[in-house]
Amino acid sequence: MFGSVPEKGHMLYSFKDENSFEIPEHLKLGRCRSVLEFEKLNRIGEGTYGIVYRARDTHSEEIVALKKMRMADERDGLPISALREINILLILRHENIVELMEIAVGKSLDSIFLVMKYCEQDLASLLDNMQSPFSEAQVKCIMLQVLRGLKYLHEHFIIHRDLKVSNLLMTDKGCVKIGISQKGFSELPALQNFTLKRQPYNNVKHSFPWLSQAGISLLNALFMYNPQKRATARDCLESSYFKEQPLPCDPDLMPSFPQHRNIKRRPLTPQEDKNKLKRTDDASMIDI
């Protein structure tokens, strides 16, 4: 196992004879690169499971997203569950899934960073700063890309569990990507007080009076409590809603927006903060 000796640095201990020896300098990081090879440009987000930076790879000059994993209360290095999920993320390759490129490490055993493809926008920041809402054609474009990404995950026996606007990213070319986080089922806070209340009334049509019948049917299929009756991502992609006017626009025709995450913003007013919290809570209740 690994131990830490202040005078000599990191050591290896033999299980066979319990003798110790210092790890050679060129092997201390294993196959991972040092995080010092990335220049942090600015902080773009922070969640329960880590801080995310926009960074520059000093070797390739590529702009990447650098996520520092939280390792609180971990005394034995990386948990096996996190290691298993990182290995899964490294093999996921789909245009609508954020790509985990590699792992970078710092000087300490609890300094671990995920190096991911950088996306210029996240939908949460975008919705907070948009002057006018997306058109229905643009909404359909976003939905189709999310559904394609979910279909890919489900075909690989992966359930997202934390799908919300802050985990939906977008490039300047209009490509929507699902951000994946290492979150266990028991770690979802909503599960602690979650109950399904009987709902004898259907208010979907009343809430969305402008939506076509095909759109209403799609929402009803997604809001179904019974998982046996609820629409899958594959079912949704076949919905007639995406085949009627207005048709989904091409991702290349999606509008471009300022990169709000890279702009130092003024503090939110109490009302703005309340509206943002409500939108996040509403969005986090929707999953497929």
N, C-alpha and C positions, 0 to 999 in steps of 0.2 A: 504494500500500500504506500501512499505518499504521506510524508510527514513534513513538518516545517521546523528547521533549526535556524534561529536568528543569525548565528555566527557563520554558518556554512551554506545557507540557502536551502533549496529543496533537496530532499534525499529520497533514495529508494531503499526499501527494506526487503530483504530476501525472506520469503516464506519458508525456505528450506533450512537456513542456518541462522536467520534473524540478524545477519550482519547488514550493515548499512553502507551505502556509498553515494557520493554526490552525483546528481544527474549532470551529464556533460552539457555545456552551455548551448551547443547547437541542437540539442534534443529536448530542451526544457519546454518548448512550445509544441512539441510533436509535429504534426503536419499542418497545424494552424499558423496563420500569420499573426504577427504582433499588431495590436490595435494602433501602435505608434506609426504604422505605415499608412494610416488614414488621418487626414486633417479634418477635424470637426469644424464645420462652417457655422451652423446654428442649430438650436434645439427646435424640433418641429412637433413634438408631442410627448405626452407622458400618460401612462396608464397604470393599472394595478400591477402589471407584470413587467414594467420596464420603461426606460426613458429612450426616446428616439431622436437621433440627430441626423441632419443632412451633413454628409461628409464627402471628402474627395479622396479617391484612391491615389496616393502619390506615385504609384507605379504606372497605372494606366490612364490617369487623369479623369477617370469616370466618376460621375457623381452617384453616390449610393446612399441608402438609408442604413444607419448604424443603430441597432437597438441593444442597449445594455440590459442584460437579464438581471432581475432582482434575485438575490441569493440569500435573503434574510433567513436566519435560523438554520442554514444548511452547514453542518459541520463536516460532512464527509464528501464535499465536492458536489458535482452535478448529480441530481437525483436520477435514478434509472428511468423513471417515467419521462422526465424532460429529455434525456438522451434518446429515448425511443422515438419521441415525437419530433425531435430535431432531425433524426435520420429519415423520418417520413417526409418532412418538409424539404429535405435536400433532393428527394427524388421526384417531387411534384413538379411537373412541367406542363403548363397550359397558359395560353395567352391571357386568360382572365383570372389567373391566380398569381399573387405576388411571389416572385421567385426568390427563394433563399439561396444565395450564391455560395457562401462559405461561413465559417466560424472564425472570429478573431479573438485573441485573448490578451489580457493585460499581464502585469507582473505578479498579481496574487491569484490564488486558486479560485477565488470567487469573482474574478473579473472576466466575464464572458460576454461577447458581443455577437449578435446575429448581423451579418452583412447581406442586405437585401437590395434588389433593384429599386431604384428611386422613382416614385410617382409624384408628379408636381402638385396634385390636389388630393384632398380627402373630402368626401361629400358633406361631412359635418361642417367643416370650415367654409366650404363652398356655399352651402345653404344659408349659413349665417351672414354671408357677405354679398349674395346675389341681389342685384337691383330689381330683377324680374324673375319669376319662376321659370323652370324648364317648360318647354312646349310639350304637348302630348307625344309628338313624334320623338322628341328627345328622351322623354321618360321611357318610352317603349325601347329605344336604343339601349338605355342603361339597364332596363329590366332584362332584356334578352341576354346581355353580356353576363349579368349576375347569374341568371339561370343556367347559362352554359358552363360557368365556373362551378356552380353547385352540382350540376349533373356529372361533371368530371370527378368532383370529390366523392359523390355518392357511389359512382362506379368503382372507385378505389376504396370503398368501405370506410369513408371518413365523413363524420358529421361535424359541421362547423361549431354549433352550440352558442356562438356569440356574434351572430350576424346583425350588424347595425351600421348606421351611416358612417360612423367614425372608422369602421373597418372596411369601408368601400373606398378604394382609391382610384384616381383617374390620371392618365397621362395627358400631356398637352395635345396628343393626337386623338383624344377622345376614347382611348381604350380603358375600360373599367376593369379593375383588378380587385379580387377579394383578398384582404389581409388575413393571414392565419396567425393565431396566437396560441401559446401553450397553456390551455386552460382545461383542468380536469372537471368532470361532471359534478363532483361533490363541491367544487370551488365556486360554483355559480351562486351568487348571493340570493337571487330571486327564488331559488329552490327552498330556502329556509321557511318562507311564509307563502308558498304558492298553492292555491287551491283553485279548482275549476268550478265556477259558479254556474248554475243552470241559467241559460239564457233563452227564454221562450220567444223572444222577438228578434227579427232580423232588420237592422237599421242601415244596412250597407247602401241600399238604393237611396234612402233618405239622406245619408251622409255624403253620397257622391251622385247628385242628381244629374250631373252633366255626363256621366260615364255611360257608354253604350251597354246594351244587354250582355254582349260578349265579355265586356270588362267586369260587369257585376258578377257574372257567373264565375269568372276567374278568381275574383276576390273571395267569393263565397267558398270556392273550393280550397283556397289557401287558409281561410279562417276556420275551417272545420276542425273541431276538437278531436274527433275520432281519427287516429292515424291511418286506419284502414280505408277511410273515405277521403282523407285529405289528399290534395293533388301533389304529385311529386314534381321535381324539377323537369323531368322528361315530359310529364303531362302538360305542364305549363308552356313548354316550348311549342307544343302542338296546338295551343289555344288559338281560336279564330280571331281573338282580339288583336293579335300581332299581324293578321292578314287583312284587316279592314282599314279603311281610311280613318285618320291619317296613318300612313305606313311608317314604320320605324325609320329614322334617318340613319345614314351611314355614319359610323364613328368618326371618319375623317371630316364630316361636316358639322360635328359638334363644335359649339363656340369655344374660344379660348378665354381664359380668365387670369387675372393677376394671381401670383403665387402668395396668397394671404398668409400662409404659415411662415413665410420668410420675412414678413413685415411686422415690426414691433407695433402691437395694437394697444389702444387705450383700454383701461379697465372697463368691463361691462357694467352698465347701470343695473340696479336691482331687477328692473322689469325685463331687461335683455337677458340677464342671467336666468331668470325664472322661465322665460320662453325657451331658452336653449335647453334647460334641464327637462322641460316637458317634452320637447321634440325628441331628445335622446331617449327618454323613458318610453315614449310611444314607439319609436323605431326599434328599440331593443326587444319589444314584444313580438315582432314579426320574424318568423324563421320558416324554413322549408325543410 
